[in-house]
């Protein structure tokens, strides 16, 4: 078959079209797990019998895999094998070749699902054996990369889930919730459930979200930096106070803030060189699942000067040196850093 998008996989399963092999991987582990379960249900129903279903937590011996794959299903149209986190590059050559043979010779009554949720794979440059495994899956079945959803896509999902609990979630609050959850589908689903339990029915308010949904450090730091960029020093300090109330270590606050300012400085240099966010992410070797960071940085620095951002990075660098060598109060050091940044000329 071929490499397909998540939407095509969804449509095929809804139509009852099953392939012999599925290789599921990508940034969005929640989606990978979701489609793993959807494939099992499409083949065996909601309660699969152990006679027709087996799950391996890592690569099983090839003869064990072959024995189950080649046997006929018991009072069912299909048998299903799920292998979670198959690290092909840990297989010796003999086992690797055996796996490739099994994939190519799978009977029409067997569905093999390779579900990669704990192994990072670079789809452009996978390791040698993983590349062969992916090629075999693509040739004999389906290769599907699960990519991060945008905040707007996740917001729609959150709104639908809230509606199932007889709760209303506005578009703006849904987008806010998606951002607070770091675009993590698993976390977003859990937070929507919690908010619905609290609300009972009716409108999920901004006040409820602020009170019940913990702010991720990255999200809080991003907002803090945005307030500094806008000249809203008082708001930036309120966010900093909130981080300290949450007992976030000063070194973590400084490290995350420094990382964000470095992202922004790089983005500004890329803009001045007439490069895109993707160009910048590639040039600075950002992992594929972190390219969205550069895209966000591009949006933040449009009206900021490169000199301002350079001075911010210098201040943060010097604070880091003091944090590691001085006996001064760490909170005071970070507060002084925000003060120094706030008086810089931004344009």
N, C-alpha and C positions, 0 to 999 in steps of 0.2 A: 504494500500500500504506500504510505508516505508520511512525512512529517505534517501534522495538522495543527490548527489552532484550537484553543479550548472551546470556542463556540461551535466548531465543527464536531468535536468529540461529543459535546452535549447533545447536538442534533442527532448524531448517529445513534447514540445510546437510547435517546427518546424514541427513535424509529425502530429500535430493536436490532440494529446492525452491529454485530460483534466481530471483532478481529481475533486472530489466533494469538497475537502477541501485542502487549501494551508496554511501552517504556515511558513512564511518567516521571518528570523531574522539573526543577526550576526553583525560582525564588519563593513562590507562594506555597508553603508546605500544606497549608489548610486545604487549598484546592487539590493538591496532589492526593491527600488523604480522602477528600470528598469523592474524587473520581475513581479512586481505588474501590471504595465502597459501592459506587454506582455500577461499576463493571461487575462486581460480584453479584449484586442484586439483579442486574439484567440477565446474568447467566443462570443463577441458582435461586433467585427469590430472596426474600428478607431473612429467611432462616435456613441457610445452607447446611446440608448434611455433611458430617465429617467424612462420609464415604466418598464424597465428590469434591471436597474442599480441603486444601492444606495451605498453611502459611509458614514461611521460613523467615526467621529474623535476620539471617545472613545467608551467604551462598551455601546451599547444601551440597553434599557430594554429587557429582554428575550422575552416578548410577542410581542414587536415590531419586533424583529429579526425573531421570529417564523412566524408571519403573512406574512412577505415578502418572507421568505424562502419557505414556503409551497404553495404559490400561483403560478399559472402557468405562464410561460413567454408569452408575448404578441407579436405574429408574430415573434418569435425567438425560437431557440432551447434551449437557456439558459437564466437564470437570474443570475446576479452577485452581490454579497455583499462584500464590502471591509470594514474591520474594522482596522483602524490605531491605533497602540499603545494600544492594549487591555491588561490592567493590571489585570490579573486574580486574583491576591492576594488582590485586592480591592473589589472583588465581595463577597457578603455574601454567606453563604452555599446554600441557596435556589436558588439564581441566578446562582451560579456556577454549581449546578446540572442540572439546566434548560439548560444552555449552552452546557453541555456535552450531554444531550439528543438531543438537536437540531443538533449537529454535527453528532451523530450516526444515526439520522433519516432523514438527508437531502435527498430530492428527487434527482433523477439523472439529473433533469433539472436545479438544482441550484448549483452554484459554490461560495463557501465561501473563501475569501482571508483574512487571518489575517496577517497584515503587520507591523512588529515591527521595527520602525526606531528610536524611541525616548526612548525606554526602553532597558536597558542593561540586558542581560540574560546570565547567566553562564550555558552553555550546559551540563556541568558535574554535577553541583549542582544547578539546578533551584529551586526556592521557591516552596512550596508544591502545591498550586493551579495551578501555571504556569506549573509545571511538569505534572499534570493531563491533563491540556489543550493540552500540547504538545503531550502527549501519545495518546489522543483521535484523534488529527490531524494525527499523524503518522499511527494510526490504520485505519482510514477512508479515508485518503488522502495522502498528501505529506508534509513532514517536511524537510525544506532545509535551511541549515546554509550558509550565505554568508560571506566568509572569505576574508581577505585582499589578493589582488593579489601581486605577486612579482614585483620588478621594471622592470624585463624583460617582464613580461606579460603586464604590463601597457604601456611599451614602444611600444609594438606591436600595442596596441589599439590606441596610439597617432599617430603612423605612418599611420595607416589606416584612421584615421580621417583627418589628414593633406592631404592625397592623395585625399580625396573627395573634398577638396578645391583647387586641382591642385597644392599642395605644397609638397616639398620633405623634409623629416625629417630623418636625418641619425640615425643609431642605437645608436651611442654614445650620440648624442644630445637628443634622445628620452629617454634614461635611465637617463640622467642628469635632464631632465624636470620632469620625474616621481619622482626623489629624491627631487627636489626643491618643488614639490607639496605635499611632505609628504605622497606619495602613496595614496592620496585622489583622487578617480576617478572623483568626481564632479568638484573639483578644476582643475584637469588635463584637463578635457574636456573644461572648460572655458578658460584656458590658451592657449590651442592649437587653439581655435577659435580666440582668440585675436592675436596670432602670425600670423595666416593665413590672417587675415584682414590687418595686418601691411605689410606682405610680398607681398600680392596680388597673386602671383604665383611664382614658382621657389623654391629655397633652403632656408629653415629656418636656419639661421646661429647661431653659438654660440654667436656672438656679439648681435644679436637680443634677444636671450634668456637672456643674462646678463643684457641687457638694459630694457627689458619689464617685466620680471617675477620677482616679489618680492621674496627675499629669506626668507624662514621661519626662525624664531629665532632658532628653534631646529636644522635645517639643517646648519645654519651658525655656531652655537656653535660646532656642530659635526665636521665641517671642521676646525674650529679654534683649537680644541683639537688635531685633526689629524696632523696639522702643528706643534704643540708643541711636539707631540710624535716623529715627524720626525726631530726635531731640527730646524725647519724653523721659527725662532722667528719673523723675519721681516714680513713674510706672515701672521702670527697669529695676529700681531698688525694691519696690514692693514684690516683684517676682523673685528677686534674690532673697528677700526675707522669707518668702514662702518655701524656697529650696532649703534654707537653713532650718525652718520649722519641720520640714520632712527629714531632717538629719542627713541630708546629702553631704558627703565629705567634700570639703573645700577643694581638694586636689581633683576630684571628679568634676566639680563645677568649672574649675579653671581649665582643665583638659578639654572638656566639651566645648566651652566657649572659645578657646584658642583654635580648636579644630574648625569650628564654624567660621571664624574670621579668616582663617587660612583659605577655606573653601571660597569665601567671598572675594578675597584678594586675587586668587587664581582666576575666578570668574571674570573679574574686572579686567585683568590682563588679557584674557581671551577675547573679551568684547572689544578691547582697544586694537587687538590684532585681527578683528573681523572673523573670529572663529565661533563655531556653534558650541552649545553646551556639551554635545556628544564629542566634538573635537577636543574640548578641554578635558573631559573625563578620560578620554583615551590617552591624551598627551601626559596626564598626571597619573596614569595607571590606576584609575579607580576601578574596583571590581564591578562586574556587570550589574550586580544587584545593588550598587550604590550610585549609579549614574544619575538617579533622580535628585541626589544631593546637589550636583552641579546645576541641574535644571532649576532647582529652587534658588540657588545662589545667584544665578543669572537674573532672576526676577527681583532680587533684593538690592542689587548694586547699580541699577540703571542710573540713578541720580547721585551716586557717590563717586568721589575721586579716588584714583589709584593711590595718591599720596596719603590721603586720609586713612585708607585701609592699611597701607604699609605702616603708618605710625601706630595704628591700633595693634597690629601684629607685634611690633617692637615693644609696646607697653606690656602686652600679655607675655611676651618672651621674658622680659625683665622680671615680671611678677613671678613667673615660674622659677627663675633662679633664686629669688628671695624665699619663695615657698619651700624650697629644698635646702636652703642654707641658713636662713635667718630664724631667730627665735621669736620674731614678732608674731602677734596674733594673726592666725590665718584668715579669719573673717575680715579683720581690719585691712589686710593686704588686698583682698578681693574688692572690698568696698572702695578702697583708694584707687584701684584699677578702673572701676566703673566711673569714678569721678574724673580721673585723668582722661578717659576716652570721651566723656560727655562734654569736655571743654574744647575738644579738637574741632577744627573747621571741617565740615563734612563735604563740601564741594570745592 
